[in-house]
Amino acid sequence: MRIDAADIETCLADATTGDGAPMSTPIVQTSLFAFPDFDALVTGLSAEHLHSVYTRGQNPTVEALERKLAALERGQACKCFASGMGAVHAVLLGLLAAGDHVVFAGSIYGPTLQLAAHMERFGVTHDIVRSGDVSAVAAALRPQTRLLWLESPGTMLFGVLDLPALAGAARARGVLTCVDNSWATPLCQKPLTLGADIVVHSASKYIGGHSDVMGGAVVTSTTIMQRIFQPGYMLPGALLAPHDAWLLLRGLRTLPLRLARHEADALEVASFLRGHRAVGDVFHPAFTAPPDLVARQLSGWTGVFSFTLRRGDFASVRSFIDALRVFRIGVSWGGVESLVISPVRDDGGAGLARQGLPPGLVRVSIGLEGAELLAADLDQALRAAQPNGGAP
Ligand SMILES: *Cc1c(COP(=O)(O)O)cnc(C)c1O
């Protein structure tokens, strides 16, 4: 993992300076801000994205986090939200109107696609190009297409998309590109420097990093943020609370350190699984992505990947998951504890087929317990639940 020295400084720095400045950013726990006179209030109200008037518009603790995330992503403007989905929703609601069309490429976070499906009732349509192939995506762009939505590495299978080529194809057609950068974090990938126009994050994952806070962020140019701010932020009101912003600021302080460990341990565990007779494919981008693509856009890996069990029916997957002792069973990822989940259901594989996922798929988030312990836990669960190395 190569982390930019300036990024480490941004993650660690306290947000206030000067004599007697607190080492930790103050939590400005207020709903509104009072003004010395009426003129000052009128000025504040005329540009609520620039002035702290009401915490639904701007709050100094949240703003400290927004400045850091904008710096890390090399963007001009950032707004933070109550969750990653709050951020996703802000981009869609802020930029789209009836008659507009969106192209989603690669494997996309399920609720993002569910929200896109919901927006059809407001006249916003979409297409999904699962392969993420550049010519297939270019062919899916229509005159009505306003937005290309990418996730790389993608949800569940962690495929790496050619971000510069895809963003370039969109730009040539006057289409904005938004990248969900939750997996890589700005420390490992900076989509705005690769041609994307907008980045969204679920800060509930690695940025928070301790499974104790939810948040989201949109980072983009000042011009695009001006379009998103009012309809996507102030009016829907999915704001990040000051205390939650403070938890995310604290998460950032250890993000470089945590990611280095998540990366190393996930690589070790993924390599162990690759050599295991009860395991089929291992979907870690270090093994699956073209090296030239990786070299251009990623400076490191994080700790979430998936793999298939050789015996992949529902009962076998359930036995395997229930046999794990260190891995906790739950949704989400990016915390200090290792997690396991699977999209396999007792439906004869219909759900997996619909999502374009292989049988027996299991996803893990590698926490900070240590690779040796985690590999041993996976090994004992595989032995218990996949007799004869999963042979039928
Ligand atoms: C979790 C997640 C989201 C949504 O974030 P929340 O904070 O859970 O609302 C969006 N995109 C990706 C890739 C995610 O993993």
The ligand as a Tripos MOL2 file, in Angstrom:
@<TRIPOS>MOLECULE
LIG
   15    15     1     0     0
SMALL
NO_CHARGES

@<TRIPOS>ATOM
      1 C1        -22.6480    0.2460    2.5540 C.3       1 LIG1
      2 C2        -22.5180    0.7900    1.1980 C.ar      1 LIG1
      3 C3        -23.2810    1.8750    0.7700 C.ar      1 LIG1
      4 C4        -24.3640    2.4940    1.6310 C.3       1 LIG1
      5 O1        -23.8360    3.0610    2.7690 O.3       1 LIG1
      6 P1        -24.6840    3.1710    4.1580 P.3       1 LIG1
      7 O2        -23.7660    3.9580    5.0120 O.co2     1 LIG1
      8 O3        -24.9070    1.7630    4.6160 O.co2     1 LIG1
      9 O4        -25.9460    3.8630    3.8400 O.co2     1 LIG1
     10 C5        -23.0590    2.3730   -0.4950 C.ar      1 LIG1
     11 N1        -22.1580    1.8280   -1.3130 N.ar      1 LIG1
     12 C6        -21.4110    0.7540   -0.9460 C.ar      1 LIG1
     13 C7        -20.4280    0.1950   -1.9120 C.3       1 LIG1
     14 C8        -21.5730    0.2020    0.3100 C.ar      1 LIG1
     15 O5        -20.8610   -0.8670    0.6540 O.3       1 LIG1
@<TRIPOS>BOND
     1     1     2 1
     2     2     3 ar
     3     2    14 ar
     4     3     4 1
     5     3    10 ar
     6     4     5 1
     7     5     6 1
     8     6     7 2
     9     6     8 1
    10     6     9 1
    11    10    11 ar
    12    11    12 ar
    13    12    13 1
    14    12    14 ar
    15    14    15 1
@<TRIPOS>SUBSTRUCTURE
     1 LIG1         1 GROUP 0 **** ****
